Amino acid sequence: MVFKVTQHSRDAELLKHMAEHLSCGRVEYRKGEACDYTVTALKDIKHKIIPLFNAFPLLGSKALNFKDFKKSRRDYGK
């Protein structure tokens, strides 16, 4: 299970602040002009990432993606 946010490399500082604020995950730089904030620890996804997006819901198609993400996390843990 992986939670990943991708941004243009000019926004790497934003992703670094996310990692610091949430005390989890890492920023990975891709070749080209992109970077990712990546969280792979299930306990961090369960206790930090999911509660964050439950408190501050996404809109549109991203909300549907998040709903599927939460469901897959439950299925993964069985």
PyMOL Python script that loads the backbone (N, CA, C, O; Angstrom):
from pymol import cmd

cmd.read_pdbstr("""\
ATOM      1  N   MET A   1       0.852  -1.158   0.000  1.00  0.00           N
ATOM      2  CA  MET A   1       0.000   0.000   0.000  1.00  0.00           C
ATOM      3  C   MET A   1       0.905   1.230   0.000  1.00  0.00           C
ATOM      4  O   MET A   1       1.850   1.322   0.783  1.00  0.00           O
ATOM      5  N   VAL A   2       0.601   2.157  -0.880  1.00  0.00           N
ATOM      6  CA  VAL A   2       1.387   3.385  -0.998  1.00  0.00           C
ATOM      7  C   VAL A   2       0.440   4.565  -1.152  1.00  0.00           C
ATOM      8  O   VAL A   2      -0.506   4.519  -1.939  1.00  0.00           O
ATOM      9  N   PHE A   3       0.704   5.619  -0.394  1.00  0.00           N
ATOM     10  CA  PHE A   3       0.035   6.896  -0.591  1.00  0.00           C
ATOM     11  C   PHE A   3       1.057   7.809  -1.242  1.00  0.00           C
ATOM     12  O   PHE A   3       2.170   7.962  -0.741  1.00  0.00           O
ATOM     13  N   LYS A   4       0.674   8.424  -2.374  1.00  0.00           N
ATOM     14  CA  LYS A   4       1.637   9.239  -3.109  1.00  0.00           C
ATOM     15  C   LYS A   4       0.964  10.492  -3.650  1.00  0.00           C
ATOM     16  O   LYS A   4      -0.132  10.436  -4.209  1.00  0.00           O
ATOM     17  N   VAL A   5       1.643  11.627  -3.474  1.00  0.00           N
ATOM     18  CA  VAL A   5       1.234  12.901  -4.058  1.00  0.00           C
ATOM     19  C   VAL A   5       2.362  13.353  -4.966  1.00  0.00           C
ATOM     20  O   VAL A   5       3.514  13.430  -4.538  1.00  0.00           O
ATOM     21  N   THR A   6       2.040  13.652  -6.221  1.00  0.00           N
ATOM     22  CA  THR A   6       3.046  14.071  -7.199  1.00  0.00           C
ATOM     23  C   THR A   6       2.855  15.551  -7.525  1.00  0.00           C
ATOM     24  O   THR A   6       1.735  16.022  -7.728  1.00  0.00           O
ATOM     25  N   GLN A   7       3.962  16.262  -7.568  1.00  0.00           N
ATOM     26  CA  GLN A   7       3.954  17.684  -7.894  1.00  0.00           C
ATOM     27  C   GLN A   7       5.138  17.997  -8.812  1.00  0.00           C
ATOM     28  O   GLN A   7       6.071  17.205  -8.943  1.00  0.00           O
ATOM     29  N   HIS A   8       5.076  19.149  -9.430  1.00  0.00           N
ATOM     30  CA  HIS A   8       6.219  19.653 -10.192  1.00  0.00           C
ATOM     31  C   HIS A   8       7.369  19.861  -9.212  1.00  0.00           C
ATOM     32  O   HIS A   8       7.142  20.176  -8.044  1.00  0.00           O
ATOM     33  N   SER A   9       8.584  19.689  -9.678  1.00  0.00           N
ATOM     34  CA  SER A   9       9.746  19.807  -8.783  1.00  0.00           C
ATOM     35  C   SER A   9       9.857  21.190  -8.140  1.00  0.00           C
ATOM     36  O   SER A   9      10.479  21.322  -7.086  1.00  0.00           O
ATOM     37  N   ARG A  10       9.274  22.215  -8.745  1.00  0.00           N
ATOM     38  CA  ARG A  10       9.314  23.550  -8.123  1.00  0.00           C
ATOM     39  C   ARG A  10       8.519  23.584  -6.814  1.00  0.00           C
ATOM     40  O   ARG A  10       8.685  24.501  -6.009  1.00  0.00           O
ATOM     41  N   ASP A  11       7.647  22.577  -6.601  1.00  0.00           N
ATOM     42  CA  ASP A  11       6.848  22.494  -5.379  1.00  0.00           C
ATOM     43  C   ASP A  11       7.413  21.505  -4.370  1.00  0.00           C
ATOM     44  O   ASP A  11       6.702  21.081  -3.460  1.00  0.00           O
ATOM     45  N   ALA A  12       8.670  21.134  -4.516  1.00  0.00           N
ATOM     46  CA  ALA A  12       9.291  20.168  -3.610  1.00  0.00           C
ATOM     47  C   ALA A  12       9.254  20.648  -2.162  1.00  0.00           C
ATOM     48  O   ALA A  12       9.087  19.841  -1.248  1.00  0.00           O
ATOM     49  N   GLU A  13       9.408  21.951  -1.945  1.00  0.00           N
ATOM     50  CA  GLU A  13       9.371  22.478  -0.571  1.00  0.00           C
ATOM     51  C   GLU A  13       8.015  22.210   0.081  1.00  0.00           C
ATOM     52  O   GLU A  13       7.951  21.896   1.269  1.00  0.00           O
ATOM     53  N   LEU A  14       6.945  22.330  -0.680  1.00  0.00           N
ATOM     54  CA  LEU A  14       5.613  22.027  -0.163  1.00  0.00           C
ATOM     55  C   LEU A  14       5.546  20.578   0.300  1.00  0.00           C
ATOM     56  O   LEU A  14       5.038  20.290   1.384  1.00  0.00           O
ATOM     57  N   LEU A  15       6.054  19.676  -0.512  1.00  0.00           N
ATOM     58  CA  LEU A  15       6.039  18.263  -0.151  1.00  0.00           C
ATOM     59  C   LEU A  15       6.911  17.989   1.066  1.00  0.00           C
ATOM     60  O   LEU A  15       6.558  17.164   1.908  1.00  0.00           O
ATOM     61  N   LYS A  16       8.041  18.669   1.164  1.00  0.00           N
ATOM     62  CA  LYS A  16       8.903  18.517   2.343  1.00  0.00           C
ATOM     63  C   LYS A  16       8.176  18.971   3.605  1.00  0.00           C
ATOM     64  O   LYS A  16       8.290  18.340   4.656  1.00  0.00           O
ATOM     65  N   HIS A  17       7.435  20.060   3.496  1.00  0.00           N
ATOM     66  CA  HIS A  17       6.665  20.543   4.650  1.00  0.00           C
ATOM     67  C   HIS A  17       5.565  19.559   5.040  1.00  0.00           C
ATOM     68  O   HIS A  17       5.275  19.387   6.224  1.00  0.00           O
ATOM     69  N   MET A  18       4.954  18.917   4.050  1.00  0.00           N
ATOM     70  CA  MET A  18       3.959  17.887   4.362  1.00  0.00           C
ATOM     71  C   MET A  18       4.593  16.763   5.163  1.00  0.00           C
ATOM     72  O   MET A  18       4.043  16.324   6.172  1.00  0.00           O
ATOM     73  N   ALA A  19       5.755  16.297   4.711  1.00  0.00           N
ATOM     74  CA  ALA A  19       6.441  15.208   5.408  1.00  0.00           C
ATOM     75  C   ALA A  19       6.810  15.609   6.829  1.00  0.00           C
ATOM     76  O   ALA A  19       6.666  14.817   7.760  1.00  0.00           O
ATOM     77  N   GLU A  20       7.283  16.833   6.995  1.00  0.00           N
ATOM     78  CA  GLU A  20       7.642  17.320   8.325  1.00  0.00           C
ATOM     79  C   GLU A  20       6.414  17.473   9.210  1.00  0.00           C
ATOM     80  O   GLU A  20       6.426  17.050  10.366  1.00  0.00           O
ATOM     81  N   HIS A  21       5.366  18.067   8.684  1.00  0.00           N
ATOM     82  CA  HIS A  21       4.151  18.314   9.466  1.00  0.00           C
ATOM     83  C   HIS A  21       3.501  17.007   9.916  1.00  0.00           C
ATOM     84  O   HIS A  21       3.036  16.898  11.050  1.00  0.00           O
ATOM     85  N   LEU A  22       3.472  16.023   9.027  1.00  0.00           N
ATOM     86  CA  LEU A  22       2.838  14.746   9.347  1.00  0.00           C
ATOM     87  C   LEU A  22       3.793  13.767  10.027  1.00  0.00           C
ATOM     88  O   LEU A  22       3.367  12.715  10.504  1.00  0.00           O
ATOM     89  N   SER A  23       5.074  14.106  10.073  1.00  0.00           N
ATOM     90  CA  SER A  23       6.093  13.230  10.677  1.00  0.00           C
ATOM     91  C   SER A  23       6.069  11.828  10.074  1.00  0.00           C
ATOM     92  O   SER A  23       6.189  10.825  10.776  1.00  0.00           O
ATOM     93  N   CYS A  24       5.911  11.791   8.763  1.00  0.00           N
ATOM     94  CA  CYS A  24       5.963  10.499   8.075  1.00  0.00           C
ATOM     95  C   CYS A  24       6.214  10.736   6.596  1.00  0.00           C
ATOM     96  O   CYS A  24       6.054  11.846   6.089  1.00  0.00           O
ATOM     97  N   GLY A  25       6.607   9.682   5.924  1.00  0.00           N
ATOM     98  CA  GLY A  25       6.811   9.749   4.487  1.00  0.00           C
ATOM     99  C   GLY A  25       8.142  10.372   4.107  1.00  0.00           C
ATOM    100  O   GLY A  25       8.963  10.731   4.950  1.00  0.00           O
ATOM    101  N   ARG A  26       8.316  10.481   2.794  1.00  0.00           N
ATOM    102  CA  ARG A  26       9.562  11.020   2.256  1.00  0.00           C
ATOM    103  C   ARG A  26       9.269  11.690   0.917  1.00  0.00           C
ATOM    104  O   ARG A  26       8.259  11.414   0.269  1.00  0.00           O
ATOM    105  N   VAL A  27      10.169  12.565   0.527  1.00  0.00           N
ATOM    106  CA  VAL A  27      10.071  13.214  -0.775  1.00  0.00           C
ATOM    107  C   VAL A  27      11.063  12.521  -1.700  1.00  0.00           C
ATOM    108  O   VAL A  27      12.241  12.386  -1.370  1.00  0.00           O
ATOM    109  N   GLU A  28      10.585  12.086  -2.846  1.00  0.00           N
ATOM    110  CA  GLU A  28      11.414  11.393  -3.834  1.00  0.00           C
ATOM    111  C   GLU A  28      11.427  12.227  -5.105  1.00  0.00           C
ATOM    112  O   GLU A  28      10.385  12.701  -5.558  1.00  0.00           O
ATOM    113  N   TYR A  29      12.595  12.401  -5.669  1.00  0.00           N
ATOM    114  CA  TYR A  29      12.737  13.176  -6.899  1.00  0.00           C
ATOM    115  C   TYR A  29      12.800  12.232  -8.085  1.00  0.00           C
ATOM    116  O   TYR A  29      13.540  11.248  -8.067  1.00  0.00           O
ATOM    117  N   ARG A  30      12.029  12.530  -9.105  1.00  0.00           N
ATOM    118  CA  ARG A  30      12.031  11.750 -10.341  1.00  0.00           C
ATOM    119  C   ARG A  30      12.977  12.409 -11.340  1.00  0.00           C
ATOM    120  O   ARG A  30      13.382  13.559 -11.174  1.00  0.00           O
ATOM    121  N   LYS A  31      13.316  11.660 -12.368  1.00  0.00           N
ATOM    122  CA  LYS A  31      14.034  12.279 -13.484  1.00  0.00           C
ATOM    123  C   LYS A  31      13.052  13.230 -14.151  1.00  0.00           C
ATOM    124  O   LYS A  31      11.862  12.931 -14.254  1.00  0.00           O
ATOM    125  N   GLY A  32      13.537  14.347 -14.594  1.00  0.00           N
ATOM    126  CA  GLY A  32      12.648  15.328 -15.202  1.00  0.00           C
ATOM    127  C   GLY A  32      12.234  16.370 -14.190  1.00  0.00           C
ATOM    128  O   GLY A  32      13.049  16.820 -13.385  1.00  0.00           O
ATOM    129  N   GLU A  33      10.983  16.752 -14.225  1.00  0.00           N
ATOM    130  CA  GLU A  33      10.535  17.881 -13.415  1.00  0.00           C
ATOM    131  C   GLU A  33       9.443  17.516 -12.419  1.00  0.00           C
ATOM    132  O   GLU A  33       8.546  18.323 -12.174  1.00  0.00           O
ATOM    133  N   ALA A  34       9.497  16.336 -11.847  1.00  0.00           N
ATOM    134  CA  ALA A  34       8.472  15.921 -10.900  1.00  0.00           C
ATOM    135  C   ALA A  34       9.108  15.363  -9.632  1.00  0.00           C
ATOM    136  O   ALA A  34      10.247  14.897  -9.634  1.00  0.00           O
ATOM    137  N   CYS A  35       8.337  15.426  -8.551  1.00  0.00           N
ATOM    138  CA  CYS A  35       8.741  14.804  -7.294  1.00  0.00           C
ATOM    139  C   CYS A  35       7.486  14.275  -6.610  1.00  0.00           C
ATOM    140  O   CYS A  35       6.372  14.704  -6.907  1.00  0.00           O
ATOM    141  N   ASP A  36       7.687  13.340  -5.696  1.00  0.00           N
ATOM    142  CA  ASP A  36       6.579  12.676  -5.013  1.00  0.00           C
ATOM    143  C   ASP A  36       6.758  12.766  -3.505  1.00  0.00           C
ATOM    144  O   ASP A  36       7.873  12.690  -2.988  1.00  0.00           O
ATOM    145  N   TYR A  37       5.637  12.930  -2.812  1.00  0.00           N
ATOM    146  CA  TYR A  37       5.589  12.709  -1.369  1.00  0.00           C
ATOM    147  C   TYR A  37       5.007  11.311  -1.225  1.00  0.00           C
ATOM    148  O   TYR A  37       3.881  11.065  -1.657  1.00  0.00           O
ATOM    149  N   THR A  38       5.758  10.391  -0.623  1.00  0.00           N
ATOM    150  CA  THR A  38       5.381   8.986  -0.562  1.00  0.00           C
ATOM    151  C   THR A  38       5.333   8.507   0.885  1.00  0.00           C
ATOM    152  O   THR A  38       6.255   8.739   1.667  1.00  0.00           O
ATOM    153  N   VAL A  39       4.224   7.828   1.224  1.00  0.00           N
ATOM    154  CA  VAL A  39       4.073   7.203   2.541  1.00  0.00           C
ATOM    155  C   VAL A  39       3.773   5.731   2.299  1.00  0.00           C
ATOM    156  O   VAL A  39       2.829   5.396   1.583  1.00  0.00           O
ATOM    157  N   THR A  40       4.576   4.848   2.896  1.00  0.00           N
ATOM    158  CA  THR A  40       4.369   3.411   2.723  1.00  0.00           C
ATOM    159  C   THR A  40       4.056   2.683   4.029  1.00  0.00           C
ATOM    160  O   THR A  40       3.560   1.557   3.998  1.00  0.00           O
ATOM    161  N   ALA A  41       4.333   3.299   5.164  1.00  0.00           N
ATOM    162  CA  ALA A  41       4.075   2.643   6.452  1.00  0.00           C
ATOM    163  C   ALA A  41       2.562   2.591   6.697  1.00  0.00           C
ATOM    164  O   ALA A  41       1.901   3.628   6.753  1.00  0.00           O
ATOM    165  N   LEU A  42       2.028   1.385   6.840  1.00  0.00           N
ATOM    166  CA  LEU A  42       0.588   1.228   7.019  1.00  0.00           C
ATOM    167  C   LEU A  42       0.075   1.972   8.243  1.00  0.00           C
ATOM    168  O   LEU A  42      -1.021   2.532   8.219  1.00  0.00           O
ATOM    169  N   LYS A  43       0.867   1.980   9.317  1.00  0.00           N
ATOM    170  CA  LYS A  43       0.402   2.679  10.524  1.00  0.00           C
ATOM    171  C   LYS A  43       0.297   4.181  10.276  1.00  0.00           C
ATOM    172  O   LYS A  43      -0.598   4.830  10.819  1.00  0.00           O
ATOM    173  N   ASP A  44       1.191   4.745   9.470  1.00  0.00           N
ATOM    174  CA  ASP A  44       1.112   6.163   9.145  1.00  0.00           C
ATOM    175  C   ASP A  44      -0.069   6.465   8.228  1.00  0.00           C
ATOM    176  O   ASP A  44      -0.731   7.493   8.374  1.00  0.00           O
ATOM    177  N   ILE A  45      -0.326   5.567   7.287  1.00  0.00           N
ATOM    178  CA  ILE A  45      -1.482   5.747   6.408  1.00  0.00           C
ATOM    179  C   ILE A  45      -2.767   5.698   7.238  1.00  0.00           C
ATOM    180  O   ILE A  45      -3.664   6.522   7.059  1.00  0.00           O
ATOM    181  N   LYS A  46      -2.841   4.730   8.141  1.00  0.00           N
ATOM    182  CA  LYS A  46      -4.044   4.550   8.957  1.00  0.00           C
ATOM    183  C   LYS A  46      -4.243   5.678   9.964  1.00  0.00           C
ATOM    184  O   LYS A  46      -5.363   6.158  10.136  1.00  0.00           O
ATOM    185  N   HIS A  47      -3.172   6.107  10.631  1.00  0.00           N
ATOM    186  CA  HIS A  47      -3.312   7.045  11.742  1.00  0.00           C
ATOM    187  C   HIS A  47      -3.050   8.506  11.389  1.00  0.00           C
ATOM    188  O   HIS A  47      -3.371   9.394  12.179  1.00  0.00           O
ATOM    189  N   LYS A  48      -2.474   8.769  10.222  1.00  0.00           N
ATOM    190  CA  LYS A  48      -2.151  10.153   9.858  1.00  0.00           C
ATOM    191  C   LYS A  48      -2.795  10.588   8.542  1.00  0.00           C
ATOM    192  O   LYS A  48      -3.454  11.627   8.490  1.00  0.00           O
ATOM    193  N   ILE A  49      -2.612   9.810   7.488  1.00  0.00           N
ATOM    194  CA  ILE A  49      -3.086  10.207   6.164  1.00  0.00           C
ATOM    195  C   ILE A  49      -4.603  10.136   6.067  1.00  0.00           C
ATOM    196  O   ILE A  49      -5.242  11.119   5.690  1.00  0.00           O
ATOM    197  N   ILE A  50      -5.187   8.999   6.398  1.00  0.00           N
ATOM    198  CA  ILE A  50      -6.642   8.851   6.291  1.00  0.00           C
ATOM    199  C   ILE A  50      -7.379   9.833   7.198  1.00  0.00           C
ATOM    200  O   ILE A  50      -8.332  10.462   6.739  1.00  0.00           O
ATOM    201  N   PRO A  51      -6.985   9.998   8.470  1.00  0.00           N
ATOM    202  CA  PRO A  51      -7.672  11.004   9.290  1.00  0.00           C
ATOM    203  C   PRO A  51      -7.556  12.428   8.747  1.00  0.00           C
ATOM    204  O   PRO A  51      -8.488  13.222   8.880  1.00  0.00           O
ATOM    205  N   LEU A  52      -6.416  12.752   8.136  1.00  0.00           N
ATOM    206  CA  LEU A  52      -6.241  14.089   7.558  1.00  0.00           C
ATOM    207  C   LEU A  52      -7.279  14.346   6.467  1.00  0.00           C
ATOM    208  O   LEU A  52      -7.929  15.390   6.448  1.00  0.00           O
ATOM    209  N   PHE A  53      -7.424  13.383   5.562  1.00  0.00           N
ATOM    210  CA  PHE A  53      -8.362  13.576   4.455  1.00  0.00           C
ATOM    211  C   PHE A  53      -9.807  13.322   4.853  1.00  0.00           C
ATOM    212  O   PHE A  53     -10.717  13.735   4.135  1.00  0.00           O
ATOM    213  N   ASN A  54     -10.045  12.652   5.979  1.00  0.00           N
ATOM    214  CA  ASN A  54     -11.399  12.590   6.520  1.00  0.00           C
ATOM    215  C   ASN A  54     -11.794  13.947   7.092  1.00  0.00           C
ATOM    216  O   ASN A  54     -12.939  14.376   6.952  1.00  0.00           O
ATOM    217  N   ALA A  55     -10.849  14.618   7.733  1.00  0.00           N
ATOM    218  CA  ALA A  55     -11.114  15.931   8.328  1.00  0.00           C
ATOM    219  C   ALA A  55     -11.217  17.032   7.274  1.00  0.00           C
ATOM    220  O   ALA A  55     -11.988  17.979   7.430  1.00  0.00           O
ATOM    221  N   PHE A  56     -10.438  16.901   6.205  1.00  0.00           N
ATOM    222  CA  PHE A  56     -10.408  17.894   5.130  1.00  0.00           C
ATOM    223  C   PHE A  56     -10.677  17.169   3.812  1.00  0.00           C
ATOM    224  O   PHE A  56      -9.742  16.872   3.069  1.00  0.00           O
ATOM    225  N   PRO A  57     -11.942  16.885   3.518  1.00  0.00           N
ATOM    226  CA  PRO A  57     -12.291  16.032   2.379  1.00  0.00           C
ATOM    227  C   PRO A  57     -11.857  16.594   1.027  1.00  0.00           C
ATOM    228  O   PRO A  57     -11.851  17.802   0.789  1.00  0.00           O
ATOM    229  N   LEU A  58     -11.501  15.668   0.169  1.00  0.00           N
ATOM    230  CA  LEU A  58     -11.211  15.991  -1.222  1.00  0.00           C
ATOM    231  C   LEU A  58     -12.528  16.180  -1.965  1.00  0.00           C
ATOM    232  O   LEU A  58     -13.588  15.780  -1.484  1.00  0.00           O
ATOM    233  N   LEU A  59     -12.449  16.791  -3.138  1.00  0.00           N
ATOM    234  CA  LEU A  59     -13.640  17.029  -3.952  1.00  0.00           C
ATOM    235  C   LEU A  59     -13.495  16.342  -5.304  1.00  0.00           C
ATOM    236  O   LEU A  59     -12.386  16.023  -5.733  1.00  0.00           O
ATOM    237  N   GLY A  60     -14.609  16.122  -5.961  1.00  0.00           N
ATOM    238  CA  GLY A  60     -14.607  15.593  -7.316  1.00  0.00           C
ATOM    239  C   GLY A  60     -14.098  14.168  -7.400  1.00  0.00           C
ATOM    240  O   GLY A  60     -14.306  13.363  -6.492  1.00  0.00           O
ATOM    241  N   SER A  61     -13.425  13.866  -8.507  1.00  0.00           N
ATOM    242  CA  SER A  61     -12.960  12.497  -8.746  1.00  0.00           C
ATOM    243  C   SER A  61     -11.921  12.055  -7.720  1.00  0.00           C
ATOM    244  O   SER A  61     -11.793  10.861  -7.451  1.00  0.00           O
ATOM    245  N   LYS A  62     -11.178  13.001  -7.143  1.00  0.00           N
ATOM    246  CA  LYS A  62     -10.187  12.636  -6.120  1.00  0.00           C
ATOM    247  C   LYS A  62     -10.879  12.081  -4.878  1.00  0.00           C
ATOM    248  O   LYS A  62     -10.328  11.216  -4.198  1.00  0.00           O
ATOM    249  N   ALA A  63     -12.086  12.572  -4.574  1.00  0.00           N
ATOM    250  CA  ALA A  63     -12.843  12.042  -3.439  1.00  0.00           C
ATOM    251  C   ALA A  63     -13.203  10.579  -3.683  1.00  0.00           C
ATOM    252  O   ALA A  63     -13.149   9.762  -2.764  1.00  0.00           O
ATOM    253  N   LEU A  64     -13.567  10.252  -4.914  1.00  0.00           N
ATOM    254  CA  LEU A  64     -13.881   8.859  -5.247  1.00  0.00           C
ATOM    255  C   LEU A  64     -12.630   7.993  -5.174  1.00  0.00           C
ATOM    256  O   LEU A  64     -12.684   6.856  -4.706  1.00  0.00           O
ATOM    257  N   ASN A  65     -11.509   8.526  -5.634  1.00  0.00           N
ATOM    258  CA  ASN A  65     -10.244   7.785  -5.528  1.00  0.00           C
ATOM    259  C   ASN A  65      -9.896   7.516  -4.073  1.00  0.00           C
ATOM    260  O   ASN A  65      -9.446   6.421  -3.735  1.00  0.00           O
ATOM    261  N   PHE A  66     -10.101   8.508  -3.207  1.00  0.00           N
ATOM    262  CA  PHE A  66      -9.792   8.349  -1.788  1.00  0.00           C
ATOM    263  C   PHE A  66     -10.711   7.308  -1.143  1.00  0.00           C
ATOM    264  O   PHE A  66     -10.272   6.521  -0.304  1.00  0.00           O
ATOM    265  N   LYS A  67     -11.976   7.308  -1.537  1.00  0.00           N
ATOM    266  CA  LYS A  67     -12.906   6.308  -1.016  1.00  0.00           C
ATOM    267  C   LYS A  67     -12.418   4.899  -1.370  1.00  0.00           C
ATOM    268  O   LYS A  67     -12.434   4.005  -0.524  1.00  0.00           O
ATOM    269  N   ASP A  68     -11.987   4.705  -2.613  1.00  0.00           N
ATOM    270  CA  ASP A  68     -11.437   3.407  -3.025  1.00  0.00           C
ATOM    271  C   ASP A  68     -10.150   3.088  -2.271  1.00  0.00           C
ATOM    272  O   ASP A  68      -9.920   1.942  -1.883  1.00  0.00           O
ATOM    273  N   PHE A  69      -9.308   4.107  -2.065  1.00  0.00           N
ATOM    274  CA  PHE A  69      -8.062   3.927  -1.325  1.00  0.00           C
ATOM    275  C   PHE A  69      -8.347   3.425   0.086  1.00  0.00           C
ATOM    276  O   PHE A  69      -7.702   2.484   0.550  1.00  0.00           O
ATOM    277  N   LYS A  70      -9.308   4.043   0.774  1.00  0.00           N
ATOM    278  CA  LYS A  70      -9.651   3.611   2.134  1.00  0.00           C
ATOM    279  C   LYS A  70     -10.178   2.180   2.126  1.00  0.00           C
ATOM    280  O   LYS A  70      -9.836   1.385   3.001  1.00  0.00           O
ATOM    281  N   LYS A  71     -11.006   1.853   1.144  1.00  0.00           N
ATOM    282  CA  LYS A  71     -11.552   0.501   1.062  1.00  0.00           C
ATOM    283  C   LYS A  71     -10.436  -0.513   0.830  1.00  0.00           C
ATOM    284  O   LYS A  71     -10.431  -1.576   1.450  1.00  0.00           O
ATOM    285  N   SER A  72      -9.499  -0.200  -0.049  1.00  0.00           N
ATOM    286  CA  SER A  72      -8.407  -1.133  -0.326  1.00  0.00           C
ATOM    287  C   SER A  72      -7.527  -1.325   0.898  1.00  0.00           C
ATOM    288  O   SER A  72      -7.005  -2.417   1.120  1.00  0.00           O
ATOM    289  N   ARG A  73      -7.355  -0.269   1.700  1.00  0.00           N
ATOM    290  CA  ARG A  73      -6.563  -0.392   2.915  1.00  0.00           C
ATOM    291  C   ARG A  73      -7.232  -1.382   3.869  1.00  0.00           C
ATOM    292  O   ARG A  73      -6.555  -2.206   4.484  1.00  0.00           O
ATOM    293  N   ARG A  74      -8.546  -1.304   3.992  1.00  0.00           N
ATOM    294  CA  ARG A  74      -9.263  -2.247   4.855  1.00  0.00           C
ATOM    295  C   ARG A  74      -9.103  -3.675   4.326  1.00  0.00           C
ATOM    296  O   ARG A  74      -8.864  -4.609   5.091  1.00  0.00           O
ATOM    297  N   ASP A  75      -9.240  -3.828   3.001  1.00  0.00           N
ATOM    298  CA  ASP A  75      -9.102  -5.153   2.404  1.00  0.00           C
ATOM    299  C   ASP A  75      -7.689  -5.689   2.554  1.00  0.00           C
ATOM    300  O   ASP A  75      -7.493  -6.883   2.779  1.00  0.00           O
ATOM    301  N   TYR A  76      -6.698  -4.803   2.430  1.00  0.00           N
ATOM    302  CA  TYR A  76      -5.292  -5.189   2.519  1.00  0.00           C
ATOM    303  C   TYR A  76      -4.967  -5.734   3.905  1.00  0.00           C
ATOM    304  O   TYR A  76      -4.144  -6.639   4.040  1.00  0.00           O
ATOM    305  N   GLY A  77      -5.609  -5.187   4.935  1.00  0.00           N
ATOM    306  CA  GLY A  77      -5.316  -5.577   6.307  1.00  0.00           C
ATOM    307  C   GLY A  77      -5.932  -6.897   6.712  1.00  0.00           C
ATOM    308  O   GLY A  77      -5.608  -7.414   7.781  1.00  0.00           O
ATOM    309  N   LYS A  78      -6.811  -7.466   5.895  1.00  0.00           N
ATOM    310  CA  LYS A  78      -7.477  -8.734   6.251  1.00  0.00           C
ATOM    311  C   LYS A  78      -6.584  -9.914   6.002  1.00  0.00           C
ATOM    312  O   LYS A  78      -6.983 -11.053   6.246  1.00  0.00           O
TER     313      LYS A  78
END
""", "prot")
cmd.dss("prot")
cmd.show_as("cartoon", "prot")
cmd.util.cbc("prot")
cmd.orient("prot")
